Amino acid sequence: MTSVSEFKKRPKMDAHNHLNLGMRYASYIPWAGFYIPDFPRKFSGLDDMHTIIGQYTRPRCITEKDVQDLITLSVQDAIADGVTILEGSIDIGFIHHCGESVPRFLDMITRVYEKFKNEIDFRPELGMGKTFDTELIKEWAPECMHSGIFKSIDLYGPEVEEGLENFTDLYELAGKLGIKKKAHVGEFSDAKSVKRFVQIFDLDEVQHGIGAATDKSVMKFLCDKNIRLHVCPASNVMLSAVPSLEEHPIKILYENGVNVTIATDDLLFFNKSISEQCVDLIEAGVLTKEQVFNILDKSVEK
């Protein structure tokens, strides 16, 4: 018998967690002061998900304190699941909520870090949306990266090569500063796109990357370069990126030697902690308990 509590006790890393949406719905409701109709539910891709973001979650987050509260809720729920290392993404757009002041933004993150530093290894990640104002990203990101607060960067948005040239300088700076380089690709795009993103940005890790499972040569490429994929099974199923959990390609990736972790993505939307996803993957026959333990243990290796 496999229980969620067994996995909660296991040290683990969540390296793909958008902290403005990284809390339980039950944690979010008292803070937000409203319910979201028919939620959580399965979505027909990202556009469907973004209707909820546009109508409910984004309008509710107005002030600097709102951003800090959301991050706090997400960190607390990660701790409740036994997460010991949290590489949590904080979007650069929230500088708008801090009076468009990078120092205020950094101070806000530092307050959260100090609050939880004795409970969890919190490693803030700078999230950058491809559809956000690129001029503001170019203005704000270097100061954020030089601060030393951010341990990784991540680019998300449409999984296409168009526009990537706007961010190559930032990824080169990240390399010089010793900041881990990540990007979203391969949830809705193919194996070729995963390889190309890794090559263009010299990525260390990939957010999602499950498209790589369709091409053995790309999986070998990832293994040879020791590129880790932060896979979010519940997200992939709930966003209809894969037909079912039973058919999830994390099994193929793992069996071909690709370094993978299990992550939450947006807990508010997908309603599954890492521990719950571990149990679900085992019960669906995708991975064995021993394989899941191996994934979790490897994720927290020094």
C-alpha atoms as one frame of an Amber mdcrd trajectory, in Angstrom:
protein
   0.000   0.000   0.000   1.428   3.363  -1.043   0.434   6.426   0.980   0.915
  10.138   0.438   2.291  10.472   3.962   5.137   8.129   3.047   6.243  10.519
   0.328   5.721  13.641   2.416   8.441  12.332   4.724  10.880  11.936   1.852
  13.195  14.919   1.152  12.373  16.343  -2.242  12.877  19.316  -4.545  10.240
  21.311  -6.389  12.103  23.060  -9.186   9.123  24.031 -11.324   6.750  26.084
  -9.217   5.256  29.454 -10.189   4.883  30.965  -6.743   2.012  33.314  -7.562
  -0.061  30.195  -8.366   1.803  27.660  -6.253  -0.592  27.231  -3.340  -3.570
  24.992  -2.623  -6.954  26.265  -3.696  -8.000  25.795  -0.059  -5.173  28.137
   0.950  -6.038  30.634  -1.771  -9.770  31.034  -1.084  -9.520  32.679   2.395
  -6.895  35.076   1.071  -8.676  35.903  -2.194 -12.103  36.191  -0.625 -13.927
  34.426  -3.458 -14.470  31.062  -5.139 -13.600  30.352  -8.753 -16.526  28.608
 -10.502 -16.007  25.016 -11.666 -12.472  24.879 -10.318 -10.067  23.116 -10.307
 -10.915  21.378 -13.568  -9.290  19.992 -16.692  -8.322  22.591 -19.300  -8.152
  22.544 -23.077  -4.624  23.897 -23.286  -3.002  27.052 -21.970  -5.510  29.486
 -23.475  -8.294  27.892 -21.436  -6.179  28.160 -18.285  -5.405  31.790 -19.013
  -9.107  32.654 -19.067  -9.167  31.878 -15.331  -5.947  33.810 -14.768  -7.332
  36.807 -16.654 -10.728  36.803 -14.950  -9.785  35.862 -11.399  -6.207  35.431
 -10.218  -4.451  38.286 -12.008  -7.047  40.984 -11.113  -6.963  39.922  -7.452
  -3.211  40.548  -7.162  -2.816  44.322  -6.996  -0.308  45.409  -4.367   3.208
  44.517  -3.294   1.729  42.893  -0.204  -0.527  40.766  -2.422   2.532  39.393
  -4.232   4.302  38.732  -0.933   1.210  36.995   0.446   0.942  34.712  -2.592
   4.602  33.726  -2.410   4.203  33.079   1.310   1.186  30.816   0.785   3.089
  28.824  -1.842   6.170  28.380   0.328   4.000  27.263   3.240   2.229  24.646
   1.129   5.556  23.389  -0.227   6.779  22.941   3.350   3.553  21.103   4.201
   4.346  18.583   1.452   7.849  17.969   2.768   9.632  19.896   0.029  13.159
  20.604   1.250  14.461  22.546  -1.771  12.167  25.037  -3.520  13.336  26.657
  -6.735  10.304  28.919  -6.923   9.656  31.247  -9.840   8.821  34.898  -9.127
   7.789  36.717 -12.268   9.666  39.859 -13.236   6.335  41.503 -14.039   5.622
  41.829 -10.321   8.074  44.716 -10.249   5.043  46.703 -11.440   3.400  45.863
  -8.092   6.442  47.217  -6.269   6.219  50.740  -7.649   8.312  49.675 -10.660
  11.258  49.629  -8.259  13.690  46.735  -8.576  15.133  47.361  -5.059  11.631
  47.168  -3.547  10.995  43.951  -5.487  14.224  42.456  -4.195  13.478  43.573
  -0.628  10.083  41.889  -0.788  11.637  38.593  -1.880  14.288  38.896   0.813
  11.577  39.269   3.470   9.992  35.993   2.398  13.375  34.272   2.227  14.259
  35.407   5.754  10.886  34.266   7.081  11.371  30.692   5.901  15.143  30.230
   5.737  15.185  27.872   8.714  12.337  25.718   7.354  13.179  25.228   3.682
  16.010  25.814   1.222  14.228  28.507  -0.781  16.035  29.435  -3.989  14.230
  32.265  -5.781  14.012  31.998  -9.557  13.492  34.937 -11.915  10.601  34.174
 -14.238  10.361  36.020 -17.546   7.418  35.808 -19.927   8.132  35.949 -23.645
   5.028  38.086 -24.153   6.008  40.592 -21.455   7.569  43.932 -22.485  11.049
  42.888 -23.645  12.457  46.365 -23.101  11.445  46.269 -19.446  12.937  42.786
 -19.080  16.218  44.051 -20.541  16.104  47.011 -18.142  15.125  45.117 -14.990
  16.588  41.624 -15.345  20.322  42.481 -15.142  19.864  44.304 -11.833  17.831
  41.374 -10.493  20.484  38.915 -11.615  23.400  40.909 -10.210  21.644  41.106
  -6.823  22.580  37.534  -5.956  19.023  36.832  -4.787  18.043  34.787  -7.827
  19.667  31.377  -8.187  18.076  30.567 -11.539  16.249  32.171 -14.440  13.382
  30.801 -16.503  11.775  31.879 -19.761   8.186  30.824 -20.397   5.590  31.482
 -23.063   4.925  30.185 -26.583   7.255  27.240 -27.233   8.610  28.599 -30.522
  12.024  29.905 -31.521  10.658  33.226 -32.704  11.806  35.988 -30.354  14.419
  33.967 -28.477  17.127  36.301 -29.753  15.713  38.947 -27.391  16.899  36.901
 -24.402  20.239  35.400 -25.429  22.240  38.220 -23.808  20.487  37.600 -20.493
  21.279  33.899 -20.651  24.913  34.706 -21.390  24.943  36.996 -18.346  23.384
  34.223 -16.251  26.196  31.914 -17.301  28.810  34.459 -16.270  27.123  34.991
 -12.895  26.726  31.288 -12.162  22.932  31.482 -12.311  21.164  28.290 -13.389
  19.563  28.579 -16.836  16.101  27.123 -17.459  13.351  27.615 -20.032   9.877
  26.242 -20.722   9.751  24.009 -23.782   8.468  20.618 -24.800   5.119  20.496
 -23.051   3.264  21.315 -26.259   6.228  21.291 -28.659   8.324  18.474 -30.084
  11.696  16.896 -29.331  13.482  19.073 -31.870  12.332  22.227 -30.088  13.631
  20.905 -26.755  17.064  20.350 -28.277  17.073  23.753 -29.991  16.181  25.658
 -26.800  18.966  23.870 -24.945  21.424  24.775 -27.694  20.334  28.393 -28.133
  20.440  29.247 -24.415  22.984  26.643 -23.270  20.365  25.518 -20.778  21.172
  23.638 -17.603  17.613  22.407 -17.102  14.271  22.365 -18.907  10.813  23.108
 -17.542   8.614  20.266 -18.888  10.565  18.874 -21.871   8.300  15.844 -22.245
   8.268  16.235 -26.028  11.789  14.805 -25.998  10.347  11.361 -25.257   9.417
  10.917 -28.922  13.038  10.984 -30.139  15.761   8.672 -28.813  18.510  10.856
 -30.291  17.243  13.883 -28.358  17.000  11.868 -25.163  20.602  10.770 -25.698
  21.538  14.415 -26.275  19.943  15.357 -22.948  21.736  12.506 -21.190  25.087
  13.372 -22.737  24.749  17.009 -21.650  23.254  16.035 -18.274  20.207  18.247
 -18.826  17.546  17.726 -16.183  13.847  17.963 -17.030  11.442  19.255 -14.387
   8.333  17.302 -15.290   4.845  18.173 -14.046   2.585  15.158 -14.690  -0.588
  16.632 -13.199  -0.124  19.806 -15.212   0.420  17.856 -18.425  -2.775  15.858
 -17.903  -4.892  18.800 -16.698  -3.777  20.943 -19.644  -4.472  18.067 -22.070
  -0.821  17.946 -23.163  -0.967  14.171 -22.635  -4.093  12.006 -22.980  -3.892
  10.427 -19.535  -1.550   9.849 -16.620  -1.228   6.194 -17.658   0.305   7.348
 -20.959   2.629   9.948 -19.426   6.075  10.005 -21.119   8.009  10.407 -17.849
   8.289   6.593 -17.973  10.015   6.713 -21.365  12.308   9.529 -20.260  13.293
   7.737 -17.070  13.894   4.405 -18.787  16.110   6.117 -21.364  18.291   7.583
 -18.621  17.078  11.192 -18.782  17.440  13.017 -15.465  13.920  14.025 -14.382
  12.246  15.502 -11.341   8.564  15.606 -10.399   7.242  19.135  -9.903   3.975
  20.986  -9.301   3.996  23.835 -11.886   0.857  25.637 -10.611  -0.585  23.821
  -7.585  -3.584  26.168  -7.484  -4.681  24.956 -10.918  -3.570  21.333 -10.976
  -4.362  20.400  -7.375  -1.608  17.809  -6.902   1.405  18.108  -4.615   4.605
  16.268  -5.456   3.770  13.570  -2.907   0.297  13.084  -4.389   1.725  12.880
  -7.899   4.216  10.258  -6.741   1.372   8.058  -5.496  -0.667   8.690  -8.655
   2.232   7.713 -10.935   2.721   4.467  -9.022  -0.973   3.597  -8.945  -1.250
   4.342 -12.675   1.551   1.865 -13.361   3.794   4.541 -14.875   6.663   4.188
 -12.381   7.478   1.835  -9.521   7.870   3.009  -5.957  11.605   2.355  -6.195
  11.857   4.473  -9.359   9.960   7.343  -7.732  12.166   7.179  -4.639  15.193
   7.269  -6.937  13.857  10.390  -8.697  13.186  12.155  -5.393  16.529  11.195
  -3.871  18.446  12.276  -6.958  16.640  15.633  -6.996  18.151  16.636  -3.648
  21.648  15.329  -4.231  24.338  17.958  -3.661
